[in-house]
Amino acid sequence: MNRQGFVGVCLTLAVVILASCGMAGVDSPAPLDDFTARLDERVPTLMNRYCVPGASLAIVQGGETFWVGAYGYADPAGGRAMTPETLLRVQSITKSATAWGVMKLVEQGAIGLDDPITAHVTTWEFPEAEHNWDEVTVRRLLSHSAGLPAGGYSEPPPADGTPPLHAALSGDAGAPAARPIDPPGSLFRYSNLGYVLLELLIEDVTGRDFADYMELDILRPLGMDPATFTWGDDVRVALATSHRATGDPVPVYRPHADGPQAPSAHGTLYAPVGDIGRLVAAGIPGPDGEPAGRGVLAVESVSEMQTPVVETAGFHSLGAEGSGLGHLVETLGGGERALTHGGQGAGSYSWYHSVPETGDGIVILTNSERGLQFIADILGDWTAWRGLSPVGLTRAVRWARAFVGALGLLALGLAAWLVSAVAIGRRVFAPLASRARLGRTLLGGFGLLILGLWWGVGCGVVNHFLPVYSGWLGIALSGVFGMLVVTALFPQRRRSMDSA
């Protein structure tokens, strides 16, 4: 078979892989008991496949949390099992709860969604910026369209007495300073800093500690107990141990209970899976005519939060096309509007999806950086069970899986073609031969460049999101582009071979 034939076979097999990935999932809807029984079999299998130590799930139907389940270990080293009561740091799912707290102040008339943040934050001096701070509004902060940098906090508050929120916003807590670096309202830029600024807004407007306000005015009225923002010994004991992609446990990186608390609104809600299920369910009309908002927020406020404000960009556009207030918004294949938010931090992945139109929702929490692929597979099972089209995350991971498979087939095809060409004498090892020297040099250089970029940059990025497939992708890429280099060393043989 010639080179064109091998490539054709590889491409055909790639199409088959892609098609099979698109059809994966549960064949038909089933009763809840049947689906949870399936989960009892499937979840441990997926956890073992992806090396996820522990996971907890909640299923919402009809705007009510009907089922919660837990699997594996909260702390494998200590033999502590994951239970429905185990607390997990849900990372950026926290932003969805924070948005409820902000909307409560909007309903009370204390702030307006389109008010500039400068009208309400009074205890922090806004730094000079290229763009106008007065265009940084509450709505834009909630929807990640205020133009602020991403930010991320791994450092404890400074020891000089600076308030933790002020230190974080001023760039003294392991992240850039808060200032609009893009024109506010012009584009989507996911920003932890924006939610830290909203945390300070809540404190300045209410005169209360953020954690106190959120727990008493939002979490407890929604039935979210023991969900908390307050670090203490009770949280430390109940909290699941997080794990790196390597499987190593992550030391607790929250300041001690006797010290100042780090910024919380962007990602430090501690909660069991059932409490996040209640938060998700509260955005959906409930049983017995209960309105969305559950009396904590008005139906109109919930609808406002679920309305897209700006188109997403970058990695986030793979899972949703718009950003609302406190979550992302995705239109499913059947036209249903889905709400979603993920959470990723040192040692864990978390996710929720809900479809208010059908009353469905799911929450998946894990204590491992290897959890994203696990989450994508469970989401695929859930949507198929409910008769919904696959969500963006599931599709993205399936395409990534298919891409790895296609690259692997291409590498095998190229290798087989080259071996056969050498075996029958059509190509010989002559790296310095004059025949097509420039083309072969460019071909080999391109292969080396791609390999260098992958192992120097790409491997780390992909491993951050898809650690299970990154190794296979590295092997496949190395095979494909390594074969380009080898091909350059084996020029096609002439009847009279060029001298070196």
C-alpha positions as CSV (number, residue, x, y, z in Angstrom):
1,M,0.0,0.0,0.0
2,N,1.3,3.5,-0.9
3,R,1.5,6.5,1.4
4,Q,-1.8,7.9,0.2
5,G,-3.5,4.6,0.9
6,F,-2.2,4.4,4.5
7,V,-3.3,8.0,5.2
8,G,-6.7,7.2,3.8
9,V,-7.1,4.2,6.1
10,C,-6.0,6.3,9.1
11,L,-8.5,9.1,8.2
12,T,-11.3,6.6,7.8
13,L,-10.6,5.0,11.1
14,A,-10.4,8.5,12.7
15,V,-13.9,9.3,11.4
16,V,-15.2,6.0,12.8
17,I,-13.7,6.9,16.2
18,L,-15.2,10.3,16.1
19,A,-18.6,9.0,15.2
20,S,-18.5,6.3,17.9
21,C,-17.6,8.9,20.5
22,G,-20.5,11.1,19.5
23,M,-22.9,8.1,20.0
24,A,-21.6,7.1,23.5
25,G,-23.9,7.1,26.4
26,V,-26.9,5.4,27.9
27,D,-29.2,3.9,25.2
28,S,-32.5,5.1,26.7
29,P,-34.0,6.9,29.7
30,A,-34.7,4.8,32.8
31,P,-36.2,5.2,36.2
32,L,-34.1,7.0,38.8
33,D,-33.5,3.8,40.7
34,D,-32.2,2.1,37.6
35,F,-29.9,5.0,36.8
36,T,-28.5,5.2,40.3
37,A,-27.9,1.4,40.2
38,R,-26.0,2.0,37.0
39,L,-24.0,4.7,38.8
40,D,-23.1,2.3,41.6
41,E,-21.5,0.1,38.9
42,R,-20.1,2.7,36.6
43,V,-18.6,5.3,39.0
44,P,-16.1,2.9,40.7
45,T,-15.0,1.7,37.3
46,L,-14.4,5.3,36.1
47,M,-12.7,6.2,39.3
48,N,-10.3,3.3,38.9
49,R,-9.7,4.2,35.2
50,Y,-8.9,7.8,35.9
51,C,-7.3,7.3,39.4
52,V,-9.8,9.5,41.2
53,P,-9.7,8.6,45.0
54,G,-13.2,9.9,45.9
55,A,-16.4,11.4,44.4
56,S,-19.8,12.4,45.5
57,L,-22.9,13.1,43.3
58,A,-26.3,14.6,43.6
59,I,-29.2,14.2,41.2
60,V,-31.9,16.9,40.9
61,Q,-35.3,16.1,39.4
62,G,-38.3,18.4,39.3
63,G,-36.4,21.1,41.1
64,E,-35.6,18.8,44.1
65,T,-32.6,16.9,45.1
66,F,-33.8,13.3,44.9
67,W,-30.6,11.3,45.4
68,V,-27.0,11.7,46.7
69,G,-24.3,9.2,46.6
70,A,-20.6,8.9,47.6
71,Y,-17.9,6.6,46.3
72,G,-14.3,5.9,47.2
73,Y,-12.2,7.7,49.8
74,A,-12.2,11.2,51.2
75,D,-8.7,10.3,52.6
76,P,-7.2,7.1,51.1
77,A,-4.1,7.4,53.3
78,G,-6.2,7.4,56.5
79,G,-8.8,5.0,55.2
80,R,-11.6,7.6,55.6
81,A,-14.4,6.8,53.2
82,M,-16.2,9.5,51.1
83,T,-19.8,9.9,52.4
84,P,-22.7,12.3,51.4
85,E,-21.8,14.3,54.5
86,T,-18.1,14.8,53.6
87,L,-17.2,18.4,53.0
88,L,-15.3,19.4,49.9
89,R,-13.9,22.7,48.8
90,V,-16.1,23.2,45.8
91,Q,-13.7,25.8,44.3
92,S,-15.3,28.1,41.7
93,I,-18.8,26.8,42.2
94,T,-18.5,29.2,45.1
95,K,-19.1,32.0,42.6
96,S,-22.6,30.8,42.0
97,A,-23.4,31.1,45.7
98,T,-21.8,34.5,45.8
99,A,-24.0,35.7,43.0
100,W,-27.0,34.9,45.1
101,G,-25.6,37.1,47.8
102,V,-25.1,40.0,45.5
103,M,-28.6,39.6,43.9
104,K,-30.1,39.7,47.4
105,L,-28.6,43.2,47.9
106,V,-30.0,44.2,44.5
107,E,-33.5,43.1,45.5
108,Q,-33.2,45.0,48.7
109,G,-32.3,48.2,46.8
110,A,-28.9,48.5,48.4
111,I,-27.1,48.3,45.1
112,G,-28.0,48.2,41.4
113,L,-26.7,45.7,38.8
114,D,-25.5,48.5,36.6
115,D,-24.1,50.6,39.4
116,P,-20.3,51.3,39.1
117,I,-18.4,49.4,41.7
118,T,-16.8,52.6,42.8
119,A,-20.2,53.8,44.1
120,H,-20.3,51.1,46.8
121,V,-16.8,50.0,47.7
122,T,-15.6,52.6,50.2
123,T,-12.7,50.9,52.1
124,W,-10.3,50.4,49.3
125,E,-8.5,52.9,47.1
126,F,-9.0,52.1,43.5
127,P,-5.7,52.1,41.6
128,E,-5.1,54.0,38.4
129,A,-6.0,52.0,35.4
130,E,-5.9,52.3,31.6
131,H,-9.6,51.9,31.4
132,N,-12.4,53.8,33.4
133,W,-13.2,52.2,36.8
134,D,-16.7,53.8,36.6
135,E,-17.5,51.3,33.7
136,V,-16.7,48.4,36.0
137,T,-20.3,47.5,37.1
138,V,-21.8,44.9,39.4
139,R,-23.3,43.1,36.4
140,R,-20.0,43.0,34.6
141,L,-18.2,41.7,37.6
142,L,-20.8,38.9,38.0
143,S,-20.5,37.9,34.4
144,H,-16.7,38.2,34.0
145,S,-17.0,41.0,31.5
146,A,-15.5,43.8,33.6
147,G,-12.0,43.6,32.0
148,L,-10.2,42.5,35.2
149,P,-7.3,39.9,35.1
150,A,-7.9,36.3,36.2
151,G,-6.1,36.3,39.5
152,G,-5.7,33.4,41.9
153,Y,-4.7,33.2,45.5
154,S,-2.3,30.8,47.0
155,E,-0.6,33.1,49.5
156,P,-1.8,33.7,53.1
157,P,-2.7,37.3,54.0
158,P,0.3,39.5,54.8
159,A,1.5,39.7,58.4
160,D,1.5,43.6,58.4
161,G,-2.1,43.9,59.4
162,T,-3.4,44.7,55.9
163,P,-7.0,43.4,55.5
164,P,-6.9,40.2,53.4
165,L,-9.3,41.5,50.8
166,H,-7.4,44.7,50.4
167,A,-4.1,42.8,50.1
168,A,-5.6,40.5,47.4
169,L,-7.0,43.4,45.4
170,S,-3.8,45.3,45.6
171,G,-1.7,42.5,44.3
172,D,-0.1,41.4,47.6
173,A,-1.5,37.9,47.8
174,G,0.0,35.9,45.0
175,A,-2.0,37.5,42.1
176,P,-2.0,40.6,40.0
177,A,-3.7,43.8,41.3
178,A,-7.3,44.4,40.4
179,R,-7.6,46.9,37.6
180,P,-9.4,46.8,34.3
181,I,-6.9,45.7,31.7
182,D,-9.5,45.4,28.9
183,P,-12.4,47.9,28.2
184,P,-15.2,46.9,30.6
185,G,-18.1,45.3,28.8
186,S,-16.1,44.5,25.7
187,L,-15.3,40.8,26.2
188,F,-15.3,37.8,28.6
189,R,-12.3,37.3,30.8
190,Y,-12.8,34.9,33.6
191,S,-11.7,36.7,36.8
192,N,-11.3,35.5,40.4
193,L,-10.3,39.1,41.2
194,G,-13.8,40.3,40.1
195,Y,-15.4,38.1,42.7
196,V,-13.0,39.2,45.4
197,L,-14.1,42.8,44.6
198,L,-17.7,41.7,44.9
199,E,-16.8,40.2,48.3
200,L,-15.6,43.6,49.5
201,L,-18.7,45.2,48.0
202,I,-20.9,42.9,50.2
203,E,-18.9,43.8,53.3
204,D,-18.8,47.5,52.6
205,V,-22.6,47.7,51.8
206,T,-23.8,45.4,54.7
207,G,-21.2,46.3,57.3
208,R,-20.9,42.6,58.0
209,D,-18.3,39.9,57.4
210,F,-18.8,38.2,54.1
211,A,-19.0,34.7,55.6
212,D,-21.6,35.8,58.2
213,Y,-23.8,37.5,55.6
214,M,-23.7,34.6,53.2
215,E,-24.3,31.9,55.7
216,L,-27.2,33.6,57.5
217,D,-28.9,35.3,54.6
218,I,-28.3,32.8,51.7
219,L,-27.0,29.4,52.7
220,R,-29.2,28.6,55.7
221,P,-32.4,29.9,54.2
222,L,-31.7,27.6,51.2
223,G,-31.3,24.7,53.6
224,M,-27.5,24.5,52.9
225,D,-26.2,23.3,56.3
226,P,-23.4,22.6,57.1
227,A,-22.1,24.5,54.0
228,T,-19.8,27.3,55.3
229,F,-17.2,29.8,54.3
230,T,-15.7,29.8,57.8
231,W,-12.6,27.8,58.4
232,G,-12.3,25.9,61.7
233,D,-11.5,22.6,63.3
234,D,-14.9,21.2,62.4
235,V,-14.2,21.9,58.7
236,R,-10.7,20.5,58.9
237,V,-11.9,17.2,60.3
238,A,-14.8,16.8,57.8
239,L,-12.9,18.0,54.7
240,A,-11.9,15.6,52.0
241,T,-8.2,15.4,51.3
242,S,-7.3,16.8,47.8
243,H,-4.9,15.1,45.5
244,R,-2.6,16.2,42.7
245,A,-2.7,14.5,39.2
246,T,0.3,12.5,40.5
247,G,-1.9,11.1,43.3
248,D,0.0,13.1,46.0
249,P,-2.1,14.7,48.7
250,V,-2.4,18.5,48.8
251,P,-1.6,20.1,52.1
252,V,-4.5,22.3,53.4
253,Y,-3.8,25.8,52.1
254,R,-6.4,27.7,54.1
255,P,-5.1,30.0,56.9
256,H,-5.6,28.6,60.4
257,A,-8.8,29.4,62.4
258,D,-6.9,31.8,64.7
259,G,-5.7,34.0,61.8
260,P,-7.4,36.2,59.2
261,Q,-9.4,34.5,56.5
262,A,-8.2,34.7,52.9
263,P,-10.6,35.9,50.2
264,S,-13.6,33.6,50.0
265,A,-16.2,34.7,47.4
266,H,-14.3,33.3,44.4
267,G,-13.7,29.7,45.6
268,T,-13.6,28.8,49.3
269,L,-17.1,27.4,50.0
270,Y,-16.9,24.2,51.9
271,A,-20.0,22.0,51.4
272,P,-21.3,18.4,51.1
273,V,-22.7,17.5,47.7
274,G,-26.3,17.6,48.9
275,D,-25.9,21.3,49.8
276,I,-24.7,22.1,46.3
277,G,-27.6,20.1,45.0
278,R,-29.9,22.4,47.0
279,L,-28.3,25.5,45.5
280,V,-28.7,24.1,42.0
281,A,-32.3,23.1,42.7
282,A,-33.1,26.5,44.1
283,G,-32.7,28.0,40.6
284,I,-35.4,25.7,39.2
285,P,-39.2,25.7,40.0
286,G,-39.7,23.1,42.7
287,P,-42.3,20.6,43.6
288,D,-45.8,21.7,44.8
289,G,-45.5,24.9,42.9
290,E,-42.4,26.2,44.8
291,P,-41.0,29.1,42.7
292,A,-37.4,29.4,41.6
293,G,-35.5,31.3,44.2
294,R,-37.2,29.5,47.1
295,G,-38.2,32.8,48.7
296,V,-34.5,33.8,49.1
297,L,-34.6,35.5,45.7
298,A,-37.6,36.6,43.5
299,V,-38.3,34.6,40.4
300,E,-37.4,37.7,38.4
301,S,-33.9,37.8,40.0
302,V,-33.3,34.2,39.2
303,S,-34.3,34.8,35.6
304,E,-31.9,37.7,35.4
305,M,-29.1,35.6,36.7
306,Q,-29.8,32.9,34.1
307,T,-29.7,35.4,31.1
308,P,-26.5,35.5,29.2
309,V,-24.6,38.8,29.4
310,V,-21.5,38.2,27.2
311,E,-20.2,35.5,24.9
312,T,-17.5,33.2,26.5
313,A,-14.0,32.9,25.1
314,G,-11.1,30.6,25.3
315,F,-11.4,27.3,27.2
316,H,-14.7,28.3,28.6
317,S,-16.3,28.5,25.1
318,L,-15.8,24.7,24.8
319,G,-18.5,24.2,27.5
320,A,-20.8,27.2,27.2
321,E,-21.5,30.0,24.8
322,G,-22.5,32.7,27.3
323,S,-21.9,33.9,30.8
324,G,-24.8,34.9,33.0
325,L,-24.6,36.1,36.6
326,G,-22.7,33.5,38.6
327,H,-22.7,30.7,36.1
328,L,-22.2,29.9,32.4
329,V,-25.1,29.3,30.0
330,E,-25.2,26.6,27.3
331,T,-27.8,25.9,24.7
332,L,-28.2,22.1,24.3
333,G,-28.9,20.4,21.0
334,G,-32.6,20.3,21.7
335,G,-32.8,24.0,22.3
336,E,-32.9,23.8,26.1
337,R,-31.0,26.4,28.2
338,A,-28.5,24.7,30.6
339,L,-26.7,26.4,33.4
340,T,-23.3,25.2,34.5
341,H,-20.2,26.0,36.5
342,G,-17.1,24.1,37.3
343,G,-14.5,24.4,40.0
344,Q,-10.9,23.6,39.8
345,G,-8.2,24.2,42.3
346,A,-5.2,22.5,43.8
347,G,-6.2,18.9,44.1
348,S,-9.8,18.9,43.1
349,Y,-12.4,19.2,40.4
350,S,-16.1,20.0,40.8
351,W,-19.0,20.6,38.5
352,Y,-22.8,21.1,38.2
353,H,-25.2,21.3,35.3
354,S,-28.9,22.1,35.4
355,V,-31.7,22.5,32.9
356,P,-34.4,24.6,34.5
357,E,-36.8,23.9,31.6
358,T,-36.9,20.2,32.4
359,G,-36.3,20.5,36.2
360,D,-33.1,18.4,36.0
361,G,-29.7,18.9,37.5
362,I,-26.5,17.1,38.6
363,V,-23.6,17.9,40.9
364,I,-20.3,16.0,40.7
365,L,-17.6,16.7,43.3
366,T,-14.1,15.0,43.3
367,N,-11.0,15.3,45.4
368,S,-8.5,14.9,42.5
369,E,-7.0,17.0,39.7
370,R,-7.7,14.0,37.5
371,G,-11.5,14.5,37.9
372,L,-12.4,16.3,34.7
373,Q,-12.6,13.3,32.5
374,F,-14.5,11.4,35.1
375,I,-17.0,14.3,35.3
376,A,-17.3,14.4,31.5
377,D,-18.2,10.7,31.3
378,I,-20.8,11.0,34.1
379,L,-22.3,14.0,32.5
380,G,-22.6,12.0,29.3
381,D,-24.5,9.2,31.1
382,W,-26.8,11.7,32.8
383,T,-27.8,13.6,29.7
384,A,-28.4,10.4,27.8
385,W,-30.6,9.1,30.8
386,R,-32.6,12.3,30.7
387,G,-33.0,12.3,26.9
388,L,-30.8,15.4,26.5
389,S,-28.1,16.0,24.0
390,P,-24.5,15.8,25.3
391,V,-23.2,18.9,27.1
392,G,-20.2,20.9,25.8
393,L,-17.8,19.4,28.3
394,T,-18.7,15.8,27.4
395,R,-18.3,16.7,23.7
396,A,-15.0,18.4,24.2
397,V,-13.5,15.4,26.1
398,R,-14.8,12.9,23.6
399,W,-13.3,14.9,20.7
400,A,-10.0,15.1,22.6
401,R,-10.1,11.3,23.1
402,A,-10.9,10.8,19.4
403,F,-8.1,13.2,18.4
404,V,-5.6,11.2,20.4
405,G,-6.8,8.0,18.8
406,A,-6.6,9.5,15.3
407,L,-3.0,10.7,15.9
408,G,-2.0,7.3,17.1
409,L,-3.4,5.7,14.0
410,L,-1.7,8.3,11.8
411,A,1.7,7.6,13.6
412,L,1.2,3.8,13.0
413,G,0.3,4.4,9.4
414,L,3.4,6.5,8.8
415,A,5.6,4.1,10.5
416,A,4.3,1.1,8.5
417,W,4.6,3.1,5.2
418,L,8.2,4.1,6.0
419,V,9.2,0.6,7.0
420,S,7.7,-0.9,3.9
421,A,9.4,1.7,1.7
422,V,12.8,1.0,3.3
423,A,12.2,-2.8,3.1
424,I,11.7,-2.7,-0.7
425,G,14.5,-0.3,-1.2
426,R,12.5,2.7,-2.2
427,R,14.0,4.8,0.6
428,V,17.5,4.6,2.1
429,F,19.2,6.2,5.1
430,A,21.1,9.1,3.6
431,P,20.6,12.3,5.7
432,L,23.1,14.3,3.7
433,A,21.9,13.4,0.3
434,S,21.2,16.3,-2.0
435,R,17.9,15.1,-3.2
436,A,15.1,17.3,-1.9
437,R,17.5,18.5,0.8
438,L,15.6,21.8,1.5
439,G,12.2,20.1,1.7
440,R,13.6,17.3,4.0
441,T,15.3,19.9,6.2
442,L,12.0,21.8,6.6
443,L,10.1,18.6,7.2
444,G,12.5,17.4,9.9
445,G,12.7,20.9,11.5
446,F,8.9,21.1,11.6
447,G,8.8,17.8,13.4
448,L,11.4,18.8,15.9
449,L,9.7,22.2,16.5
450,I,6.3,20.6,17.2
451,L,7.9,18.1,19.6
452,G,9.7,20.9,21.4
453,L,6.6,22.9,21.8
454,W,4.6,19.9,23.0
455,W,7.1,18.8,25.7
456,G,8.1,22.4,26.6
457,V,4.6,24.0,26.8
458,G,1.7,21.9,25.5
459,C,2.2,18.9,27.8
460,G,1.8,20.9,30.9
461,V,-1.3,22.7,29.7
462,V,-3.1,19.5,28.5
463,N,-2.0,17.7,31.7
464,H,-3.7,20.4,33.7
465,F,-7.1,19.6,32.2
466,L,-6.8,16.0,30.8
467,P,-4.1,14.3,32.7
468,V,-5.1,10.8,31.7
469,Y,-5.0,11.5,28.0
470,S,-2.0,13.9,28.0
471,G,0.4,11.0,28.2
472,W,-1.2,9.1,25.3
473,L,-1.3,12.4,23.4
474,G,2.4,12.9,24.0
475,I,3.1,9.4,22.7
476,A,0.9,9.9,19.6
477,L,2.4,13.4,18.8
478,S,5.9,12.1,19.3
479,G,5.1,9.2,17.0
480,V,3.7,11.4,14.2
481,F,6.3,14.2,14.3
482,G,9.1,11.8,15.1
483,M,8.2,10.0,11.9
484,L,8.5,13.2,10.0
485,V,12.1,13.6,11.3
486,V,12.9,10.0,10.4
487,T,11.3,10.4,6.9
488,A,13.7,13.4,6.4
489,L,16.6,11.1,7.1
490,F,15.5,8.5,4.6
491,P,15.1,10.2,1.2
492,Q,13.5,8.5,-1.7
493,R,16.0,6.4,-3.6
494,R,17.1,7.3,-7.1
495,R,18.3,4.9,-9.6
496,S,21.6,6.4,-9.1
497,M,21.7,7.7,-5.5
498,D,23.0,11.2,-4.9
499,S,26.3,11.4,-3.2
500,A,26.4,12.9,0.3
